[in-house]
Amino acid sequence: MLALRTTPPVFSAAEAERIARETYGLAAMVRPLPGERDCNFLLRTADGHGYVLKIFDFGASPETTDCQLRVLRHVAEQDPTLPVPRLIATQNGEETGRASGRSGSYSTCLMSFLAGTLLADSSPDAPLVRNVGESLARLDRALQGFFHPALGQRLAWDVRRLPELIEYLPYIESTAVRRAVERAALRMKERMPELRSLRSQAIHGDCHGQNLLVDAEARVISGILDFGDMIHAPRIFEPAVAMSELLTGDVTPLGALQGLLEGYAGRQGLDGAEVDVLYDVIGARHAVTILVHAWRGRHDADGARVLDSATQSAARSLAALEEAGAAPLTAAWRRAAGTSWSGETFAPAAGAVDLERRHRLMGAGAELFYEKPLNIVRGSGVWLYDGADRAYLDVYNNVPHVGHTHPWVVRAIQQQTAVLATHTRYLHSRILEYAERLTATFAPHLNACIFVNSGSEANDVAWRIAQFKTGHRGALVMRNAYHGITTAVAALTPSTGQPRDPHVVTIAPPPAGLEREDALAPAELDAAVRDADGALRTLAERGFEPAAFFIDTSMTSSGMFDAPPAWAAAVSARIRAAGGLIVADEVQYGLGRSGSHLWGFERRGLEPDIVTLGKPVANGYPMGVVVANRALIEAFQKEYGFFSTFGGNAVAAAAGLAVLDVLEREQLTANASSTGEYLRRRLERVAAGHACLGTVRGAGLLRGLEVRAVGPYSARQCTKRFINILASEARVLIGYEGPNADILKLRPPMPFLPAHADRLVEAIEAAAARVSRLT
Ligand code: PMP
């Protein structure tokens, strides 16, 4: 990668003088100028004219050199008043010359010299900082139509490369700095999809205090130098790099940086999404500085010395950024940029929440998590943030399936709601696009959809369809199952109280401890069949025949069993033989959470007649779906008619489509498999060392960890301790599950990575040490 190589050309002043004379016909006094990779000289002729002779880095490709020359011509054409160097041809009328020296043969070019003091030495006041922003905006406007293949160069300074540079992390000596760099890299990685959705163009990409000149009297930018690091990138990187560099060069304090943004946005409007990535991009640039320096420290002592103070300053600045916090800075920057959805309009709810007020308005029975309830005001990726902008690792929420506020989904919702947000009684293609994409993921007979607004509604409709189709009224559900809140579905939900309705009978869970790959012993199979037959008999004794067997395919509330397909096949075969339909409730497991299959029923070995979807399908936008055979759905519609006001509205469809896009694009099912396995292995190791922990259950990114009693404390009490310690001390959010409420429920958004798993497991390990000491 460029910038991680160290072969700059070596030329003396005398050699430069000769090149000026022979190639450019100039008799000049020569002085070396600093340069990171190229070799630069200032030439002064007797008539007082100044020039810069540039001898290009040998390693730079001819394309990169060509790009630098062309951009100068382009900018001069688009905005002739912009202070960028002008190119001067060789005596033979060529754009570049050739120079041979001790270290090899190189391309050269000659440019006009721009007068001024380095910005780094100018102690900029507020108007000058603002003028920096204005000048960059003018430059970017001039660059808008510029293209060159070299803009795709792999440059270490490009903050998007930060995740690749992270391999040099061990080179950083200070643990605190290493951690801060790691955090910046993680944040950057999470930002990548968002960055790819921002307006992009050719940018200078390296406007630091040594590349900007100031007219000392007029106090404005009088020169923009060095176009050697140009890339095609989000436009916001231009002010972001400048802001980052002004910080690391100790040129401008953090509090004064917003002037730069104000100046930039005054000339070139910025939108909220661009300003929202600034914090992470600035931090990433600091991290890159530190890592490039760390690399050079190992491989090139001279280079390391050049960058040493910048590194220390970058580390200080990174710490200051973290200390100041993303939310307050972003709010200030949004104000400075005057973005349309500014902090004022859409400020996250902040400040303490008065519990009494909540009880008064929502009833004291409205459920809250944790002994110290959290005031969560925003989310991003796998993180939630409280009113004080403290970050919590979210290992609980599966609704934000592709990550909290995923920009692709947010954008889809915003754009659709700005155009049309109405129901399915008009022809509109969006919901059809969604239905096509969705049904394509099922077996051919599951080919039509009914759209509703929640998992409960989907199950309610499925239950009506099952009764309609079979003419039966009896239901079978798993022990301690959860299927929702409508009157009909609450009756199918023993986890909120044993079903008292005589038409509902429960099925025993499969034997614990089995893995999906295990063979089921004949005795275990027999027991499952006998249990199913027993349940059917109980129904019959009460005067009911089975309309349906409802099964949450992850069996979350029943205990997160990951039984072999033979178990579900045997049970469902008995129910089908008795005339019942199979309803696969995918509200928990759907969309790849198991890691092995897109749908949980595939992992379970079930062939459902009806599939119900909810929670994750629209990443937080309310949507539920019933998927079944078209003939069945049509017969039901004919009998009862069916319409849901919000069900399948255009915005829900846009959100659902965006979720499918992201799932595919970011290969989140594969991630659920690999991170899920990694998590399982780490959890098992920790559990082996603590008597208060038992087996690890589940698959992919739906995991359970059994908790055991300690001394006089029941497993249920210990479980509560775990989740409260994790939330309040480690800021890791998990839940609990199971008939005995003694299983830690780990169910994070799908972009959960091994680094997040590490943090979770370390938190569990620390909590286990505490729980083990309970007496
Ligand atoms: N089915 C299952 C398996 C669920 O876990 C839930 C919600 N926890 C539901 C149905 C009900 O979904 P909703 O809360 O969207 O009505």
Boltz pocket constraint, residues with backbone or C-beta under 6 A from the ligand:
constraints:
  - pocket:
      binder: B
      contacts: [[A, 453], [A, 454], [A, 455], [A, 456], [A, 457], [A, 459], [A, 482], [A, 483], [A, 484], [A, 485], [A, 552], [A, 585], [A, 587], [A, 588], [A, 614], [A, 615]]
      max_distance: 6.0
